[in-house]
Amino acid sequence: MPPDYTCGMTPHVVIIGCGFGGLAAARGVGRDGVRVTIIDRANHHLFQPLLYQVATAGLSATEIAAPIRHILRRQKNLTVLMADVRRIDPERHVVVLDGEEEVAYDFLIVASGARHSYFGRDEWEADAPGLKTLEDAFEIRRRILTAFERAEREADPAARTAWLTFVVIGAGATGVELAGTLAEIARHTLRGEFRHIDTHQTRVILLEGADRVLPPYPPELSERARRQLERLGVEVRTGCLATAIDAAGVSIGASIGSSIGSSRIPARTVIWAAGVAASPLGASLRVPLDRAGRVRVAPDLSVPGYPEIFVAGDLASVQSNGSPVPGIAPAAKQMGAHAARNVIALLAGRPTRPFRYRDYGTLATIGRRAAVAVIGRMRLWGYPAWLAWLFAHIYFLIGFRNRFVVLMEWAWSYWTFERHARIVIGESAAPRTDERQGP
Amino acid sequence: MPPDYTCGMTPHVVIIGCGFGGLAAARGVGRDGVRVTIIDRANHHLFQPLLYQVATAGLSATEIAAPIRHILRRQKNLTVLMADVRRIDPERHVVVLDGEEEVAYDFLIVASGARHSYFGRDEWEADAPGLKTLEDAFEIRRRILTAFERAEREADPAARTAWLTFVVIGAGATGVELAGTLAEIARHTLRGEFRHIDTHQTRVILLEGADRVLPPYPPELSERARRQLERLGVEVRTGCLATAIDAAGVSIGASIGSSIGSSRIPARTVIWAAGVAASPLGASLRVPLDRAGRVRVAPDLSVPGYPEIFVAGDLASVQSNGSPVPGIAPAAKQMGAHAARNVIALLAGRPTRPFRYRDYGTLATIGRRAAVAVIGRMRLWGYPAWLAWLFAHIYFLIGFRNRFVVLMEWAWSYWTFERHARIVIGESAAPRTDERQGP
């Protein structure tokens, strides 16, 4: 049991991670009587649901990110540290940072989230980057824009086709968003800007191991989503797994129960949107984890055996109303706020309460006026779903300024099809040696 | 002499570089009857006069950059290639790209600009990056923001002071802008956001080898600029040269004619704004260069011995009205447009004309309501100069959208002192080994 804090000491609450879970936790414990330290390896909170827009050059990084210490500047009892947490030592009540500095806590809220997972094929990451951080988004943006540039320079027709072929692996929300936006870029944004290639010949292929896109959605909406994707020009291949990925393309095979034969797609740009693995900090707690590496927390979000440690967001494996809480932003926010409330309860000598997930709906966008949404018993698709998605996302963006700027950006690109962030940063145009070999 | 193009062949004009000079040249030759190819290693045109704002987190990259092929999309006779030009072969009339592809030209306009120069001390670049490209700006931004983060984590007072000391080397326009903005960030933007450090204790030191800041300006305005810098909190040290730079700080000595003794400044963040060296492509022409590596062009901007090659912008060394044309954006624009006119003259069988530089004035900004300007015989400083600077820069920004967004950003940060682009991208918070040693 944690010490009794009613005797005058100022208890120290440490929060790891400032995503949706950590930020909600920081706001939740923001009051006199506690000291709070929030630690993140980035200096910014990221509005992750719009990260695919940065990767596809529709938004710039600063439109969906804000400095953590700026967001939380008014909480005078709160310190922000930009640091990488190496491990948690739950016996000694300390968190160990990258420079081996130790931060002691009385209460700990772990909200370090998840990264993408390659299901044991980590060597695929170099040729099929995933999308979790701003760095990832810049890398994917660089690859997408450079592919069209390389195609324009390429004399050999087969090599040119490989530069104009984009494969997105995984048809969850991120994969669907990326594929839909890529098709739009090729058909509309870049129209008339190239002289040697026809961007309409761009192929965007969306691979999914399950038998339908957006597997967590009702089958009816999966079918709607598929039709909307195909209308945008995306080739949807369900029941299909990547069996090999290299710089020249993707080999695909059938997933179990599918009748598709194996084949090879020559493609220079492959994006990974398939798997998610929880932050390795969960393992440092030495408590039972689930298959995805998430911590199996108690109903009150505390870690079994450590009532002073709570886990919130994508790192937590928890049930609510008999079903697992999904790994999405609203759930992370609710968990963060709940963990904070439970810390305050313990400080006040009250018992903690179990977490209840309130499902306000789920949304996935596909492209212009194309989306699917489940809101309570309502199922939306097409224009109405897209409007719901638009307003939900703008409403929840951090800070007035960003919200207003993003709305303007979107209004502008809606009418013009322009994408203002088509800026390649980070590498010169010089081809790397491994890029010179044909597919 | 170039071949006679009046007999029906479509002449090919190649432009290297899409800065102010190359872009003006591309627009100048944009008409039927020629084919144009513009080659740049970046995919974007950059509004370089505002690059310091990206480095100091006031603007994001996309606000001062636009895709070259988007800007020039309506010139249907024009092809954009994203490629690094390795060398020019003036005898064979070809330009050689990074993949050893050759592009043949009938006329060539070289506008590949300049990089910063370390006067033979290239090993300083790692510890004192310069500011020419968006990549440079991101790196400097990362260092500035991370320095405050590291200071907040640092327990040792001397090490903390070194993290809070910023040295800018060179008090030309870029150095003055960077130093003034850094002082503003420390005094205003970050106020109240840290818990362990007082950002008011930040030192910003501006070193200049000459005996005054902004040496190309009239001495009276140099003195005004110095006073404005000091009012913002910048320590200005003129008559001072860096004699050594490493990860822990800068050693300084007196320049000739100065009475300052040598000393050492422990500082973790050093920015180089001192020297400029012309693009190495000038040397591949094998014609006489000046001390800074610029091509000594004929009065009509053509290269002696090669009437079909013109040089525009920072790579050209040319006199106009008896004095050297300065290496600034308006001069590059005028040269690019003039080179294009001379190409068209040759195509029409007319003689070329000598270049005349029209001096519309020079401006340097220092901070909020602080700037100096020379416009004709008028000399401005303080608020009026700052307003002139503001409107000139917004007016010349590429494209309606950027212009409007930047104006809004500036209005917002003017009232709030906020800088919205305070996002660190590109490296984790983990300290590098070389950063762990104390100064």
Contacts between the chains, C-beta under 8 A, distances in Angstrom:
chain1	res1	chain2	res2	distance
A	41	B	428	5.2
A	41	B	429	4.9
A	41	B	430	7.7
A	42	B	424	6.8
A	42	B	429	7.6
A	43	B	145	6.1
A	43	B	146	7.8
A	43	B	149	6.2
A	43	B	422	7.2
A	43	B	423	7.0
A	43	B	424	4.5
A	43	B	429	7.9
A	44	B	422	7.7
A	44	B	423	4.9
A	44	B	424	7.1
A	60	B	60	4.6
A	60	B	61	6.6
A	60	B	62	4.2
A	60	B	63	7.6
A	61	B	60	6.6
A	61	B	423	5.4
A	61	B	425	6.2
A	62	B	60	4.2
A	62	B	420	5.4
A	62	B	421	4.5
A	62	B	423	5.5
A	63	B	60	7.6
A	65	B	423	4.9
A	66	B	420	7.9
A	66	B	423	8.0
A	67	B	193	7.8
A	67	B	422	4.5
A	67	B	423	7.1
A	69	B	193	4.4
A	69	B	194	7.0
A	70	B	193	6.2
A	70	B	418	7.5
A	70	B	422	6.8
A	73	B	192	5.7
A	73	B	193	4.7
A	78	B	195	7.8
A	79	B	152	7.9
A	79	B	195	4.4
A	79	B	196	7.2
A	80	B	152	7.7
A	80	B	193	7.9
A	80	B	195	8.0
A	81	B	149	7.9
A	81	B	152	6.9
A	81	B	153	6.0
A	82	B	146	7.4
A	82	B	149	4.0
A	82	B	152	7.7
A	82	B	153	7.5
A	82	B	424	7.8
A	82	B	429	4.6
A	83	B	153	6.4
A	83	B	429	5.1
A	84	B	428	5.6
A	84	B	429	5.3
A	84	B	430	4.9
A	97	B	153	8.0
A	98	B	428	7.9
A	98	B	429	6.6
A	98	B	430	4.2
A	98	B	431	6.5
A	99	B	153	7.7
A	99	B	431	5.6
A	99	B	436	7.3
A	101	B	153	7.3
A	134	B	423	7.0
A	134	B	425	5.2
A	135	B	425	6.0
A	135	B	426	6.5
A	138	B	425	6.5
A	145	B	43	6.1
A	146	B	43	7.7
A	146	B	82	7.4
A	149	B	43	6.2
A	149	B	81	8.0
A	149	B	82	4.0
A	152	B	79	7.9
A	152	B	80	7.7
A	152	B	81	7.0
A	152	B	82	7.7
A	153	B	81	6.0
A	153	B	82	7.5
A	153	B	83	6.4
A	153	B	97	8.0
A	153	B	99	7.8
A	153	B	101	7.3
A	192	B	73	5.6
A	193	B	67	7.9
A	193	B	69	4.4
A	193	B	70	6.2
A	193	B	73	4.7
A	193	B	80	7.8
A	194	B	69	7.1
A	195	B	78	7.8
A	195	B	79	4.4
A	195	B	80	7.9
A	196	B	79	7.2
A	401	B	412	6.2
A	401	B	418	7.7
A	401	B	420	6.3
A	402	B	420	7.8
A	405	B	405	7.2
A	405	B	408	7.6
A	408	B	405	7.6
A	412	B	401	6.2
A	418	B	70	7.5
A	418	B	401	7.7
A	420	B	62	5.4
A	420	B	66	7.9
A	420	B	401	6.3
A	420	B	402	7.7
A	421	B	62	4.5
A	422	B	43	7.2
A	422	B	44	7.7
A	422	B	67	4.5
A	422	B	70	6.9
A	423	B	43	7.0
A	423	B	44	4.9
A	423	B	61	5.4
A	423	B	62	5.5
A	423	B	65	4.9
A	423	B	66	8.0
A	423	B	67	7.1
A	423	B	134	6.9
A	424	B	42	6.8
A	424	B	43	4.5
A	424	B	44	7.1
A	424	B	82	7.8
A	425	B	61	6.3
A	425	B	134	5.2
A	425	B	135	6.0
A	425	B	138	6.5
A	426	B	135	6.5
A	428	B	41	5.2
A	428	B	84	5.6
A	428	B	98	7.8
A	429	B	41	4.9
A	429	B	42	7.7
A	429	B	43	7.9
A	429	B	82	4.6
A	429	B	83	5.1
A	429	B	84	5.3
A	429	B	98	6.6
A	430	B	41	7.8
A	430	B	84	4.9
A	430	B	98	4.2
A	430	B	99	8.0
A	431	B	98	6.6
A	431	B	99	5.6
A	436	B	99	7.3
